[in-house]
Amino acid sequence: MKLKHLIAVIGLSFAASAHAADMKELRVGMDPTYEPFEYKAPDGKLVGFEVDLANALCAEMKMHCVFVPSAWDGIIPSLMAKKYDVILSSMSMTDERKKAVAFTDRYYKTPARIVVKRGSGIDGSVASLKGKKIGVIKGSTQETYANKVYGSAGATVIGYDTTQDSYLDMTSGRLDALVADIVEVRSGLLNKPQGKDYQMLDRDLVDPQVFGGGVGGALRKQDTQLKDQLNLAIKAIRANGTYQKIADKYFDFDIYGK
């Protein structure tokens, strides 16, 4: 490599590092339709577990969080287009996604389950869902799992832009089942009056290749210093009790997982 070119490369690398170190504002991409993780309160304010978590991480890094709403099916392309710096929006760390983005350390882990109407006779087996309509969120790990296991065996898997749309079709009788994150579906449907006739089947859906190793923050692969900063901040708030204080506000179980 020529010296002039080498100096230019070193200069660019130094500039990128300096930029990461000097960041005062962290733009956080979120799909605000995923209660209790991130959603809009009646007054329009963005609230939820990951909103509080993001603010705690920003405080630890001495930055100011700016939240940028994004539809789920375009959330990674918008990251690549530099509309924000990190995605903190319940994104499972799968091998497929790791081809496109880098992930921070895990900050929570919850399983997915099937939700059906009480008395439907659906027990979660492939046979019981053959010919049935299953609702999922577009681009989610639940969609991947449902297509892989049930769609290939004769079920119709229908993707939705938001959980609210899938719940509306479920309670209106247009769906026979949902494949959903247990925390979100409890908060968003089952614990509400419209969810009284529905139940979550007592079996976690397991597939490490599909569901990955929990949820982490997604970044552009070149943003290595920001990733390191976020990892240090995650460790710090776990150690000083801030993480647990936030988690206790929303959950009555260990959301961090094993």
C-alpha positions as CSV (number, residue, x, y, z in Angstrom):
1,M,0.0,0.0,0.0
2,K,1.3,3.4,-0.9
3,L,2.2,5.7,2.0
4,K,-0.1,8.4,0.9
5,H,-3.0,6.0,0.6
6,L,-2.2,4.5,4.0
7,I,-2.2,7.9,5.6
8,A,-5.6,8.6,4.1
9,V,-7.1,5.3,5.4
10,I,-5.7,5.9,8.9
11,G,-7.1,9.4,8.8
12,L,-10.6,8.1,7.8
13,S,-10.5,5.5,10.5
14,F,-9.5,8.1,13.1
15,A,-12.2,10.4,12.0
16,A,-14.8,7.7,12.3
17,S,-13.6,6.8,15.8
18,A,-13.5,10.4,16.8
19,H,-17.1,10.8,15.5
20,A,-18.4,7.9,17.6
21,A,-16.6,9.2,20.7
22,D,-17.9,12.7,20.2
23,M,-21.5,11.7,19.6
24,K,-23.9,13.8,21.8
25,E,-27.1,12.4,20.3
26,L,-28.1,8.8,19.7
27,R,-30.8,8.3,17.1
28,V,-32.8,5.2,18.0
29,G,-35.0,3.4,15.5
30,M,-38.2,1.8,16.9
31,D,-41.4,0.4,15.6
32,P,-43.8,1.9,18.2
33,T,-46.6,-0.7,17.9
34,Y,-45.2,-3.3,20.3
35,E,-46.7,-2.9,23.7
36,P,-45.2,-3.1,26.4
37,F,-41.8,-2.7,24.7
38,E,-42.5,0.5,22.7
39,Y,-45.8,2.1,21.9
40,K,-47.6,5.4,22.0
41,A,-49.5,6.5,25.0
42,P,-52.9,8.2,24.6
43,D,-51.2,11.5,24.6
44,G,-48.9,10.4,21.7
45,K,-45.8,10.1,23.9
46,L,-43.5,7.1,23.1
47,V,-43.3,4.9,26.1
48,G,-42.4,1.3,27.0
49,F,-39.6,-0.9,28.3
50,E,-37.2,-0.3,25.5
51,V,-37.9,3.4,25.5
52,D,-36.8,3.5,29.2
53,L,-33.9,1.2,28.5
54,A,-32.7,3.4,25.6
55,N,-32.8,6.5,27.8
56,A,-30.9,4.7,30.5
57,L,-28.2,3.6,28.0
58,C,-28.0,7.2,26.7
59,A,-27.6,8.5,30.2
60,E,-24.8,6.0,30.9
61,M,-23.0,7.1,27.7
62,K,-23.7,10.8,28.3
63,M,-25.8,11.1,25.2
64,H,-29.3,12.3,24.4
65,C,-31.8,9.8,22.9
66,V,-33.8,10.8,19.8
67,F,-36.4,8.3,18.9
68,V,-37.2,7.7,15.2
69,P,-40.4,5.7,14.4
70,S,-40.1,3.1,11.7
71,A,-42.3,0.4,10.2
72,W,-40.9,-3.0,11.1
73,D,-40.5,-4.3,7.5
74,G,-38.3,-1.3,6.6
75,I,-36.4,-0.9,9.9
76,I,-33.1,-2.5,8.8
77,P,-33.0,-0.7,5.4
78,S,-33.6,2.6,7.3
79,L,-30.7,1.8,9.5
80,M,-28.5,1.3,6.5
81,A,-29.7,4.6,5.0
82,K,-28.5,6.3,8.3
83,K,-31.9,7.5,9.4
84,Y,-30.8,6.4,12.9
85,D,-27.8,4.9,14.6
86,V,-29.2,1.8,16.3
87,I,-32.3,-0.2,16.4
88,L,-33.7,-0.9,19.9
89,S,-37.0,-2.6,19.0
90,S,-37.2,-6.2,20.1
91,M,-35.1,-7.5,17.3
92,S,-34.0,-11.1,17.7
93,M,-30.4,-11.8,17.0
94,T,-30.7,-14.4,14.2
95,D,-27.9,-15.7,11.9
96,E,-29.8,-14.3,8.9
97,R,-30.0,-10.8,10.4
98,K,-26.3,-11.0,11.4
99,K,-25.5,-11.1,7.6
100,A,-26.8,-7.5,7.4
101,V,-26.2,-5.9,10.8
102,A,-24.0,-6.2,13.9
103,F,-25.7,-6.7,17.3
104,T,-24.9,-5.5,20.8
105,D,-24.9,-8.0,23.7
106,R,-28.4,-9.4,24.6
107,Y,-30.6,-7.2,26.7
108,Y,-33.7,-9.5,27.0
109,K,-34.9,-12.9,25.9
110,T,-38.5,-14.1,25.7
111,P,-40.1,-17.1,23.8
112,A,-42.9,-17.2,21.3
113,R,-46.1,-19.1,21.6
114,I,-49.4,-19.8,19.8
115,V,-52.6,-18.0,20.7
116,V,-56.0,-19.5,19.8
117,K,-59.7,-19.0,20.7
118,R,-60.8,-21.0,23.7
119,G,-62.5,-24.2,22.7
120,S,-61.1,-24.1,19.1
121,G,-59.5,-27.5,19.4
122,I,-56.2,-26.2,18.1
123,D,-53.4,-27.7,20.2
124,G,-50.4,-26.2,18.4
125,S,-49.6,-29.4,16.5
126,V,-49.0,-29.2,12.7
127,A,-52.1,-31.4,12.1
128,S,-54.4,-29.1,14.2
129,L,-53.3,-26.0,12.2
130,K,-53.5,-27.5,8.7
131,G,-55.8,-25.4,6.6
132,K,-56.0,-22.7,9.3
133,K,-55.1,-19.0,9.1
134,I,-52.2,-17.9,11.3
135,G,-51.4,-14.2,11.9
136,V,-47.8,-12.9,12.3
137,I,-45.9,-9.7,12.1
138,K,-44.2,-9.2,8.7
139,G,-40.5,-9.7,8.9
140,S,-40.6,-11.2,12.3
141,T,-39.0,-14.4,13.6
142,Q,-42.5,-15.6,14.3
143,E,-43.3,-15.2,10.6
144,T,-40.3,-17.2,9.7
145,Y,-41.2,-20.0,12.2
146,A,-44.8,-20.1,11.1
147,N,-43.9,-20.4,7.5
148,K,-41.3,-23.0,8.2
149,V,-43.4,-25.3,10.4
150,Y,-47.0,-24.6,9.6
151,G,-47.1,-22.9,6.2
152,S,-45.1,-25.8,4.7
153,A,-47.7,-28.2,6.1
154,G,-50.8,-26.5,4.7
155,A,-51.6,-23.6,7.0
156,T,-52.0,-20.1,5.5
157,V,-49.6,-17.6,7.2
158,I,-50.8,-14.0,7.0
159,G,-48.3,-11.1,7.7
160,Y,-49.4,-7.9,9.3
161,D,-47.7,-4.5,9.6
162,T,-48.7,-4.1,13.3
163,T,-49.7,-6.3,16.1
164,Q,-52.9,-4.3,16.5
165,D,-54.0,-5.3,13.0
166,S,-53.4,-8.9,13.7
167,Y,-55.3,-8.8,17.0
168,L,-58.3,-7.1,15.3
169,D,-58.5,-9.9,12.7
170,M,-58.1,-12.5,15.4
171,T,-61.0,-11.1,17.5
172,S,-63.1,-10.6,14.4
173,G,-62.8,-14.3,13.5
174,R,-60.6,-13.8,10.4
175,L,-57.7,-15.7,12.0
176,D,-57.6,-19.0,13.7
177,A,-54.3,-18.5,15.5
178,L,-51.4,-16.1,16.2
179,V,-47.7,-16.8,16.6
180,A,-46.5,-14.1,18.9
181,D,-44.0,-13.1,21.6
182,I,-45.5,-14.1,24.9
183,V,-45.0,-10.8,26.6
184,E,-46.3,-8.6,23.9
185,V,-49.4,-10.7,23.2
186,R,-50.3,-10.8,26.9
187,S,-50.0,-7.1,27.2
188,G,-51.5,-6.2,23.8
189,L,-54.4,-8.7,23.7
190,L,-54.9,-11.4,26.4
191,N,-54.9,-9.0,29.4
192,K,-57.4,-6.7,27.7
193,P,-61.2,-7.1,27.6
194,Q,-61.2,-8.1,24.0
195,G,-58.8,-10.9,24.7
196,K,-61.0,-12.7,27.3
197,D,-62.1,-15.5,24.9
198,Y,-58.5,-16.3,23.8
199,Q,-55.7,-18.3,25.4
200,M,-52.0,-18.9,24.9
201,L,-51.0,-22.5,24.5
202,D,-48.7,-23.8,27.2
203,R,-45.7,-24.6,25.0
204,D,-42.7,-22.4,23.9
205,L,-41.9,-22.5,20.2
206,V,-38.3,-23.6,20.0
207,D,-35.9,-23.3,17.0
208,P,-32.5,-21.7,17.7
209,Q,-31.9,-21.1,14.0
210,V,-35.1,-19.1,13.7
211,F,-35.3,-17.3,17.0
212,G,-31.6,-16.7,17.6
213,G,-30.1,-15.9,21.0
214,G,-32.4,-13.2,22.4
215,V,-32.8,-9.5,21.6
216,G,-30.0,-7.0,21.1
217,G,-29.5,-3.6,19.5
218,A,-28.8,-3.7,15.8
219,L,-26.1,-1.4,14.2
220,R,-24.3,-1.0,11.0
221,K,-21.3,-3.3,11.0
222,Q,-18.8,-0.5,10.6
223,D,-20.0,1.2,13.8
224,T,-17.7,-0.8,16.0
225,Q,-17.0,1.9,18.6
226,L,-20.7,2.6,19.1
227,K,-21.3,-1.1,19.6
228,D,-18.5,-1.2,22.2
229,Q,-20.0,1.8,24.0
230,L,-23.5,0.3,24.0
231,N,-22.2,-3.0,25.4
232,L,-20.4,-1.2,28.2
233,A,-23.5,0.7,29.0
234,I,-25.6,-2.5,29.0
235,K,-23.2,-4.1,31.4
236,A,-23.2,-0.9,33.6
237,I,-27.0,-0.7,34.0
238,R,-27.2,-4.4,34.7
239,A,-24.6,-4.0,37.4
240,N,-25.9,-0.9,39.1
241,G,-29.5,-1.9,39.3
242,T,-30.9,0.4,36.7
243,Y,-31.9,-2.4,34.4
244,Q,-33.8,-4.3,37.1
245,K,-35.6,-1.2,38.2
246,I,-36.8,-0.6,34.6
247,A,-37.7,-4.3,34.1
248,D,-39.7,-4.4,37.4
249,K,-41.8,-1.5,36.1
250,Y,-43.1,-3.7,33.2
251,F,-42.7,-7.4,34.1
252,D,-43.2,-9.7,37.0
253,F,-40.6,-12.3,35.8
254,D,-37.0,-12.3,34.6
255,I,-37.1,-10.6,31.2
256,Y,-33.4,-10.8,30.7
257,G,-33.6,-14.6,30.5
258,K,-31.0,-17.3,30.7
